[in-house]
């Protein structure tokens, strides 16, 4: 018993010695972590403050008409954001309509249907698409895809739908050059597929195997397992992946600049050229001055607001899915 008491007495100073420095390290770690989080907020606030400060003269000059006007005349200094905003939203939505089904199909194939020997090569190929620089996508889209798209899609479709009431307005190309909103949507879809497919595949892989085996055990088909078991389990992560792809599509610059046509034109046809906020800023920012520079900064503010709205929608969707 005295030996035990002596051992405890000797161990207490050692424990206290270890406890003191560990508390100091823990406090230092907390301070560094807080500083890192605060730094991100400060950088975000600085960026937002600078673009608001730069764009405020345009908002003050044109008011709410800046959002509703389609004018963009450098000579008369009349600027409006409507064409760029519509082009941004339209190309991003087209990219989602094309890319999301393809991405989910790839994820389901890799997790449910792909043979074991081909799973890793196919997954690696999909992930390599994410490493391709956006300017390469733009150059390929302009010099390779656009001429083929004009020859085999735009011209035949325009000849077919010319004169039709509604579909003729949407699918008729006045100048079938291959560039336009739909071409930009296709290129963006190719760019966002690797991100959505990779995240969806990882989430589907993490679903417990017992759920799938139980569904197959009661006679469910592969479609029923995917529709009623896998997708509901991974719905929150899939929505997050889709919103990540949408954010990439909204902010993409160089690839869209190559293939959208960069025309300040409002058109109901998805084959006609247009412009996006990012492409207009990329084209004009280097030589902009005065009110033109302020208008471009104001476009940056609008793009920030659009991205923020997308983030809010993503939060609401994920909250609803979790509640369900």
TORKOL-4160 file (C-alpha; in steps of 0.2 Angstrom, whole numbers, padded with zeros to 4 digits, m for minus):
324
<pt num="1" X="0000" Y="0000" Z="0000"/>
<pt num="2" X="0014" Y="0013" Z="0004"/>
<pt num="3" X="0022" Y="0008" Z="m0013"/>
<pt num="4" X="0006" Y="0011" Z="m0022"/>
<pt num="5" X="0004" Y="0028" Z="m0013"/>
<pt num="6" X="0021" Y="0033" Z="m0018"/>
<pt num="7" X="0018" Y="0028" Z="m0036"/>
<pt num="8" X="0003" Y="0039" Z="m0037"/>
<pt num="9" X="0012" Y="0053" Z="m0029"/>
<pt num="10" X="0026" Y="0052" Z="m0042"/>
<pt num="11" X="0014" Y="0050" Z="m0057"/>
<pt num="12" X="0004" Y="0066" Z="m0052"/>
<pt num="13" X="0018" Y="0079" Z="m0056"/>
<pt num="14" X="0021" Y="0070" Z="m0073"/>
<pt num="15" X="0002" Y="0071" Z="m0077"/>
<pt num="16" X="0002" Y="0089" Z="m0072"/>
<pt num="17" X="0018" Y="0092" Z="m0083"/>
<pt num="18" X="0009" Y="0084" Z="m0098"/>
<pt num="19" X="m0007" Y="0093" Z="m0094"/>
<pt num="20" X="0000" Y="0110" Z="m0094"/>
<pt num="21" X="0008" Y="0110" Z="m0111"/>
<pt num="22" X="m0006" Y="0101" Z="m0119"/>
<pt num="23" X="m0018" Y="0115" Z="m0113"/>
<pt num="24" X="m0007" Y="0128" Z="m0121"/>
<pt num="25" X="m0006" Y="0118" Z="m0137"/>
<pt num="26" X="m0025" Y="0116" Z="m0137"/>
<pt num="27" X="m0027" Y="0135" Z="m0135"/>
<pt num="28" X="m0015" Y="0139" Z="m0149"/>
<pt num="29" X="m0024" Y="0126" Z="m0160"/>
<pt num="30" X="m0040" Y="0135" Z="m0156"/>
<pt num="31" X="m0033" Y="0152" Z="m0160"/>
<pt num="32" X="m0026" Y="0146" Z="m0177"/>
<pt num="33" X="m0042" Y="0138" Z="m0182"/>
<pt num="34" X="m0052" Y="0153" Z="m0177"/>
<pt num="35" X="m0040" Y="0164" Z="m0187"/>
<pt num="36" X="m0041" Y="0153" Z="m0202"/>
<pt num="37" X="m0060" Y="0154" Z="m0202"/>
<pt num="38" X="m0060" Y="0173" Z="m0199"/>
<pt num="39" X="m0047" Y="0175" Z="m0213"/>
<pt num="40" X="m0059" Y="0167" Z="m0226"/>
<pt num="41" X="m0073" Y="0179" Z="m0220"/>
<pt num="42" X="m0062" Y="0194" Z="m0221"/>
<pt num="43" X="m0056" Y="0189" Z="m0239"/>
<pt num="44" X="m0075" Y="0187" Z="m0244"/>
<pt num="45" X="m0080" Y="0203" Z="m0236"/>
<pt num="46" X="m0065" Y="0212" Z="m0245"/>
<pt num="47" X="m0070" Y="0205" Z="m0262"/>
<pt num="48" X="m0088" Y="0209" Z="m0260"/>
<pt num="49" X="m0084" Y="0226" Z="m0253"/>
<pt num="50" X="m0073" Y="0230" Z="m0268"/>
<pt num="51" X="m0085" Y="0225" Z="m0281"/>
<pt num="52" X="m0099" Y="0234" Z="m0273"/>
<pt num="53" X="m0088" Y="0250" Z="m0272"/>
<pt num="54" X="m0083" Y="0248" Z="m0290"/>
<pt num="55" X="m0101" Y="0244" Z="m0296"/>
<pt num="56" X="m0110" Y="0257" Z="m0286"/>
<pt num="57" X="m0108" Y="0271" Z="m0299"/>
<pt num="58" X="m0117" Y="0261" Z="m0312"/>
<pt num="59" X="m0131" Y="0256" Z="m0300"/>
<pt num="60" X="m0133" Y="0274" Z="m0295"/>
<pt num="61" X="m0133" Y="0280" Z="m0313"/>
<pt num="62" X="m0145" Y="0267" Z="m0320"/>
<pt num="63" X="m0154" Y="0262" Z="m0305"/>
<pt num="64" X="m0166" Y="0246" Z="m0307"/>
<pt num="65" X="m0165" Y="0249" Z="m0325"/>
<pt num="66" X="m0148" Y="0242" Z="m0326"/>
<pt num="67" X="m0156" Y="0224" Z="m0323"/>
<pt num="68" X="m0170" Y="0226" Z="m0335"/>
<pt num="69" X="m0161" Y="0235" Z="m0349"/>
<pt num="70" X="m0153" Y="0225" Z="m0364"/>
<pt num="71" X="m0142" Y="0240" Z="m0370"/>
<pt num="72" X="m0123" Y="0239" Z="m0370"/>
<pt num="73" X="m0117" Y="0254" Z="m0380"/>
<pt num="74" X="m0099" Y="0260" Z="m0375"/>
<pt num="75" X="m0101" Y="0275" Z="m0386"/>
<pt num="76" X="m0116" Y="0282" Z="m0378"/>
<pt num="77" X="m0112" Y="0274" Z="m0361"/>
<pt num="78" X="m0128" Y="0265" Z="m0359"/>
<pt num="79" X="m0126" Y="0249" Z="m0350"/>
<pt num="80" X="m0138" Y="0235" Z="m0345"/>
<pt num="81" X="m0136" Y="0218" Z="m0338"/>
<pt num="82" X="m0152" Y="0209" Z="m0344"/>
<pt num="83" X="m0143" Y="0200" Z="m0359"/>
<pt num="84" X="m0129" Y="0194" Z="m0349"/>
<pt num="85" X="m0140" Y="0188" Z="m0334"/>
<pt num="86" X="m0151" Y="0178" Z="m0346"/>
<pt num="87" X="m0137" Y="0171" Z="m0355"/>
<pt num="88" X="m0128" Y="0165" Z="m0339"/>
<pt num="89" X="m0144" Y="0157" Z="m0332"/>
<pt num="90" X="m0149" Y="0149" Z="m0348"/>
<pt num="91" X="m0132" Y="0141" Z="m0352"/>
<pt num="92" X="m0131" Y="0135" Z="m0334"/>
<pt num="93" X="m0148" Y="0127" Z="m0334"/>
<pt num="94" X="m0145" Y="0119" Z="m0351"/>
<pt num="95" X="m0129" Y="0112" Z="m0344"/>
<pt num="96" X="m0139" Y="0105" Z="m0329"/>
<pt num="97" X="m0152" Y="0097" Z="m0340"/>
<pt num="98" X="m0139" Y="0088" Z="m0350"/>
<pt num="99" X="m0126" Y="0085" Z="m0337"/>
<pt num="100" X="m0136" Y="0079" Z="m0322"/>
<pt num="101" X="m0144" Y="0064" Z="m0330"/>
<pt num="102" X="m0128" Y="0059" Z="m0338"/>
<pt num="103" X="m0118" Y="0061" Z="m0322"/>
<pt num="104" X="m0131" Y="0050" Z="m0312"/>
<pt num="105" X="m0131" Y="0037" Z="m0325"/>
<pt num="106" X="m0112" Y="0036" Z="m0324"/>
<pt num="107" X="m0113" Y="0035" Z="m0305"/>
<pt num="108" X="m0126" Y="0021" Z="m0305"/>
<pt num="109" X="m0116" Y="0011" Z="m0319"/>
<pt num="110" X="m0100" Y="0012" Z="m0309"/>
<pt num="111" X="m0108" Y="0007" Z="m0293"/>
<pt num="112" X="m0121" Y="m0006" Z="m0299"/>
<pt num="113" X="m0118" Y="m0012" Z="m0316"/>
<pt num="114" X="m0100" Y="m0010" Z="m0321"/>
<pt num="115" X="m0089" Y="m0026" Z="m0321"/>
<pt num="116" X="m0075" Y="m0026" Z="m0308"/>
<pt num="117" X="m0061" Y="m0026" Z="m0320"/>
<pt num="118" X="m0068" Y="m0010" Z="m0329"/>
<pt num="119" X="m0073" Y="0000" Z="m0314"/>
<pt num="120" X="m0057" Y="0008" Z="m0310"/>
<pt num="121" X="m0052" Y="0013" Z="m0328"/>
<pt num="122" X="m0069" Y="0020" Z="m0331"/>
<pt num="123" X="m0069" Y="0030" Z="m0315"/>
<pt num="124" X="m0051" Y="0036" Z="m0318"/>
<pt num="125" X="m0056" Y="0042" Z="m0335"/>
<pt num="126" X="m0071" Y="0052" Z="m0328"/>
<pt num="127" X="m0060" Y="0060" Z="m0315"/>
<pt num="128" X="m0047" Y="0065" Z="m0328"/>
<pt num="129" X="m0060" Y="0076" Z="m0337"/>
<pt num="130" X="m0060" Y="0087" Z="m0321"/>
<pt num="131" X="m0041" Y="0090" Z="m0324"/>
<pt num="132" X="m0043" Y="0097" Z="m0341"/>
<pt num="133" X="m0041" Y="0116" Z="m0341"/>
<pt num="134" X="m0057" Y="0126" Z="m0346"/>
<pt num="135" X="m0048" Y="0135" Z="m0360"/>
<pt num="136" X="m0044" Y="0118" Z="m0369"/>
<pt num="137" X="m0063" Y="0114" Z="m0368"/>
<pt num="138" X="m0066" Y="0131" Z="m0376"/>
<pt num="139" X="m0054" Y="0128" Z="m0390"/>
<pt num="140" X="m0060" Y="0111" Z="m0393"/>
<pt num="141" X="m0078" Y="0118" Z="m0393"/>
<pt num="142" X="m0074" Y="0132" Z="m0405"/>
<pt num="143" X="m0063" Y="0123" Z="m0418"/>
<pt num="144" X="m0070" Y="0105" Z="m0417"/>
<pt num="145" X="m0087" Y="0104" Z="m0410"/>
<pt num="146" X="m0095" Y="0120" Z="m0416"/>
<pt num="147" X="m0092" Y="0116" Z="m0435"/>
<pt num="148" X="m0099" Y="0099" Z="m0433"/>
<pt num="149" X="m0113" Y="0105" Z="m0422"/>
<pt num="150" X="m0118" Y="0118" Z="m0436"/>
<pt num="151" X="m0117" Y="0105" Z="m0450"/>
<pt num="152" X="m0126" Y="0090" Z="m0442"/>
<pt num="153" X="m0138" Y="0099" Z="m0430"/>
<pt num="154" X="m0141" Y="0117" Z="m0432"/>
<pt num="155" X="m0144" Y="0117" Z="m0451"/>
<pt num="156" X="m0155" Y="0101" Z="m0452"/>
<pt num="157" X="m0165" Y="0106" Z="m0437"/>
<pt num="158" X="m0167" Y="0124" Z="m0443"/>
<pt num="159" X="m0173" Y="0118" Z="m0460"/>
<pt num="160" X="m0185" Y="0106" Z="m0451"/>
<pt num="161" X="m0193" Y="0118" Z="m0439"/>
<pt num="162" X="m0193" Y="0134" Z="m0449"/>
<pt num="163" X="m0210" Y="0142" Z="m0449"/>
<pt num="164" X="m0217" Y="0132" Z="m0434"/>
<pt num="165" X="m0226" Y="0142" Z="m0421"/>
<pt num="166" X="m0216" Y="0139" Z="m0404"/>
<pt num="167" X="m0203" Y="0126" Z="m0407"/>
<pt num="168" X="m0198" Y="0135" Z="m0423"/>
<pt num="169" X="m0194" Y="0150" Z="m0412"/>
<pt num="170" X="m0184" Y="0141" Z="m0400"/>
<pt num="171" X="m0174" Y="0130" Z="m0412"/>
<pt num="172" X="m0171" Y="0141" Z="m0427"/>
<pt num="173" X="m0154" Y="0147" Z="m0430"/>
<pt num="174" X="m0153" Y="0163" Z="m0440"/>
<pt num="175" X="m0135" Y="0161" Z="m0443"/>
<pt num="176" X="m0130" Y="0143" Z="m0440"/>
<pt num="177" X="m0112" Y="0145" Z="m0436"/>
<pt num="178" X="m0111" Y="0132" Z="m0422"/>
<pt num="179" X="m0109" Y="0144" Z="m0408"/>
<pt num="180" X="m0123" Y="0150" Z="m0396"/>
<pt num="181" X="m0131" Y="0147" Z="m0380"/>
<pt num="182" X="m0135" Y="0129" Z="m0383"/>
<pt num="183" X="m0117" Y="0125" Z="m0388"/>
<pt num="184" X="m0111" Y="0134" Z="m0372"/>
<pt num="185" X="m0123" Y="0123" Z="m0362"/>
<pt num="186" X="m0116" Y="0107" Z="m0370"/>
<pt num="187" X="m0098" Y="0112" Z="m0366"/>
<pt num="188" X="m0103" Y="0117" Z="m0348"/>
<pt num="189" X="m0112" Y="0100" Z="m0346"/>
<pt num="190" X="m0096" Y="0091" Z="m0352"/>
<pt num="191" X="m0086" Y="0101" Z="m0339"/>
<pt num="192" X="m0098" Y="0098" Z="m0324"/>
<pt num="193" X="m0101" Y="0079" Z="m0327"/>
<pt num="194" X="m0084" Y="0074" Z="m0318"/>
<pt num="195" X="m0089" Y="0083" Z="m0303"/>
<pt num="196" X="m0107" Y="0077" Z="m0301"/>
<pt num="197" X="m0103" Y="0060" Z="m0306"/>
<pt num="198" X="m0088" Y="0058" Z="m0294"/>
<pt num="199" X="m0097" Y="0064" Z="m0279"/>
<pt num="200" X="m0113" Y="0054" Z="m0283"/>
<pt num="201" X="m0103" Y="0038" Z="m0286"/>
<pt num="202" X="m0094" Y="0040" Z="m0269"/>
<pt num="203" X="m0110" Y="0043" Z="m0260"/>
<pt num="204" X="m0118" Y="0028" Z="m0268"/>
<pt num="205" X="m0103" Y="0018" Z="m0263"/>
<pt num="206" X="m0105" Y="0023" Z="m0245"/>
<pt num="207" X="m0123" Y="0016" Z="m0243"/>
<pt num="208" X="m0123" Y="0000" Z="m0233"/>
<pt num="209" X="m0122" Y="m0016" Z="m0243"/>
<pt num="210" X="m0136" Y="m0024" Z="m0232"/>
<pt num="211" X="m0149" Y="m0011" Z="m0239"/>
<pt num="212" X="m0145" Y="m0016" Z="m0257"/>
<pt num="213" X="m0145" Y="m0035" Z="m0253"/>
<pt num="214" X="m0161" Y="m0034" Z="m0243"/>
<pt num="215" X="m0170" Y="m0025" Z="m0258"/>
<pt num="216" X="m0163" Y="m0038" Z="m0270"/>
<pt num="217" X="m0168" Y="m0052" Z="m0258"/>
<pt num="218" X="m0187" Y="m0047" Z="m0259"/>
<pt num="219" X="m0187" Y="m0047" Z="m0278"/>
<pt num="220" X="m0183" Y="m0029" Z="m0282"/>
<pt num="221" X="m0175" Y="m0025" Z="m0299"/>
<pt num="222" X="m0160" Y="m0015" Z="m0302"/>
<pt num="223" X="m0170" Y="0000" Z="m0306"/>
<pt num="224" X="m0181" Y="m0002" Z="m0291"/>
<pt num="225" X="m0166" Y="m0003" Z="m0280"/>
<pt num="226" X="m0158" Y="0013" Z="m0287"/>
<pt num="227" X="m0175" Y="0022" Z="m0287"/>
<pt num="228" X="m0181" Y="0018" Z="m0270"/>
<pt num="229" X="m0166" Y="0013" Z="m0260"/>
<pt num="230" X="m0150" Y="0021" Z="m0266"/>
<pt num="231" X="m0156" Y="0038" Z="m0272"/>
<pt num="232" X="m0166" Y="0042" Z="m0257"/>
<pt num="233" X="m0152" Y="0037" Z="m0246"/>
<pt num="234" X="m0139" Y="0049" Z="m0255"/>
<pt num="235" X="m0152" Y="0062" Z="m0260"/>
<pt num="236" X="m0144" Y="0076" Z="m0249"/>
<pt num="237" X="m0126" Y="0073" Z="m0256"/>
<pt num="238" X="m0133" Y="0072" Z="m0274"/>
<pt num="239" X="m0141" Y="0088" Z="m0272"/>
<pt num="240" X="m0125" Y="0096" Z="m0265"/>
<pt num="241" X="m0116" Y="0089" Z="m0280"/>
<pt num="242" X="m0128" Y="0096" Z="m0292"/>
<pt num="243" X="m0127" Y="0113" Z="m0284"/>
<pt num="244" X="m0108" Y="0112" Z="m0285"/>
<pt num="245" X="m0110" Y="0109" Z="m0304"/>
<pt num="246" X="m0122" Y="0123" Z="m0306"/>
<pt num="247" X="m0110" Y="0135" Z="m0297"/>
<pt num="248" X="m0096" Y="0129" Z="m0309"/>
<pt num="249" X="m0107" Y="0132" Z="m0324"/>
<pt num="250" X="m0112" Y="0150" Z="m0318"/>
<pt num="251" X="m0095" Y="0156" Z="m0315"/>
<pt num="252" X="m0086" Y="0147" Z="m0330"/>
<pt num="253" X="m0077" Y="0160" Z="m0341"/>
<pt num="254" X="m0065" Y="0155" Z="m0354"/>
<pt num="255" X="m0074" Y="0140" Z="m0361"/>
<pt num="256" X="m0090" Y="0149" Z="m0362"/>
<pt num="257" X="m0081" Y="0165" Z="m0370"/>
<pt num="258" X="m0075" Y="0154" Z="m0384"/>
<pt num="259" X="m0092" Y="0146" Z="m0389"/>
<pt num="260" X="m0106" Y="0157" Z="m0384"/>
<pt num="261" X="m0104" Y="0170" Z="m0398"/>
<pt num="262" X="m0102" Y="0185" Z="m0386"/>
<pt num="263" X="m0116" Y="0195" Z="m0394"/>
<pt num="264" X="m0127" Y="0207" Z="m0385"/>
<pt num="265" X="m0143" Y="0200" Z="m0391"/>
<pt num="266" X="m0159" Y="0194" Z="m0384"/>
<pt num="267" X="m0166" Y="0180" Z="m0393"/>
<pt num="268" X="m0179" Y="0166" Z="m0390"/>
<pt num="269" X="m0168" Y="0153" Z="m0400"/>
<pt num="270" X="m0156" Y="0143" Z="m0390"/>
<pt num="271" X="m0145" Y="0142" Z="m0406"/>
<pt num="272" X="m0142" Y="0160" Z="m0407"/>
<pt num="273" X="m0126" Y="0169" Z="m0400"/>
<pt num="274" X="m0127" Y="0178" Z="m0383"/>
<pt num="275" X="m0116" Y="0182" Z="m0369"/>
<pt num="276" X="m0114" Y="0178" Z="m0350"/>
<pt num="277" X="m0108" Y="0189" Z="m0336"/>
<pt num="278" X="m0092" Y="0180" Z="m0335"/>
<pt num="279" X="m0088" Y="0181" Z="m0354"/>
<pt num="280" X="m0092" Y="0199" Z="m0355"/>
<pt num="281" X="m0081" Y="0203" Z="m0340"/>
<pt num="282" X="m0067" Y="0193" Z="m0348"/>
<pt num="283" X="m0069" Y="0201" Z="m0365"/>
<pt num="284" X="m0070" Y="0219" Z="m0359"/>
<pt num="285" X="m0062" Y="0221" Z="m0342"/>
<pt num="286" X="m0044" Y="0223" Z="m0349"/>
<pt num="287" X="m0048" Y="0239" Z="m0359"/>
<pt num="288" X="m0063" Y="0246" Z="m0349"/>
<pt num="289" X="m0063" Y="0263" Z="m0341"/>
<pt num="290" X="m0075" Y="0275" Z="m0333"/>
<pt num="291" X="m0093" Y="0270" Z="m0333"/>
<pt num="292" X="m0089" Y="0254" Z="m0343"/>
<pt num="293" X="m0078" Y="0248" Z="m0329"/>
<pt num="294" X="m0091" Y="0252" Z="m0316"/>
<pt num="295" X="m0104" Y="0242" Z="m0326"/>
<pt num="296" X="m0093" Y="0227" Z="m0327"/>
<pt num="297" X="m0090" Y="0228" Z="m0308"/>
<pt num="298" X="m0109" Y="0229" Z="m0306"/>
<pt num="299" X="m0111" Y="0213" Z="m0317"/>
<pt num="300" X="m0099" Y="0205" Z="m0305"/>
<pt num="301" X="m0110" Y="0210" Z="m0290"/>
<pt num="302" X="m0125" Y="0202" Z="m0299"/>
<pt num="303" X="m0116" Y="0186" Z="m0302"/>
<pt num="304" X="m0111" Y="0185" Z="m0284"/>
<pt num="305" X="m0130" Y="0188" Z="m0279"/>
<pt num="306" X="m0135" Y="0174" Z="m0291"/>
<pt num="307" X="m0122" Y="0162" Z="m0284"/>
<pt num="308" X="m0129" Y="0167" Z="m0266"/>
<pt num="309" X="m0147" Y="0163" Z="m0272"/>
<pt num="310" X="m0141" Y="0146" Z="m0278"/>
<pt num="311" X="m0133" Y="0142" Z="m0261"/>
<pt num="312" X="m0149" Y="0147" Z="m0252"/>
<pt num="313" X="m0159" Y="0136" Z="m0263"/>
<pt num="314" X="m0147" Y="0121" Z="m0260"/>
<pt num="315" X="m0148" Y="0124" Z="m0242"/>
<pt num="316" X="m0167" Y="0123" Z="m0243"/>
<pt num="317" X="m0168" Y="0108" Z="m0254"/>
<pt num="318" X="m0156" Y="0098" Z="m0242"/>
<pt num="319" X="m0166" Y="0103" Z="m0227"/>
<pt num="320" X="m0182" Y="0097" Z="m0235"/>
<pt num="321" X="m0174" Y="0081" Z="m0240"/>
<pt num="322" X="m0167" Y="0078" Z="m0223"/>
<pt num="323" X="m0184" Y="0082" Z="m0215"/>
<pt num="324" X="m0193" Y="0070" Z="m0227"/>
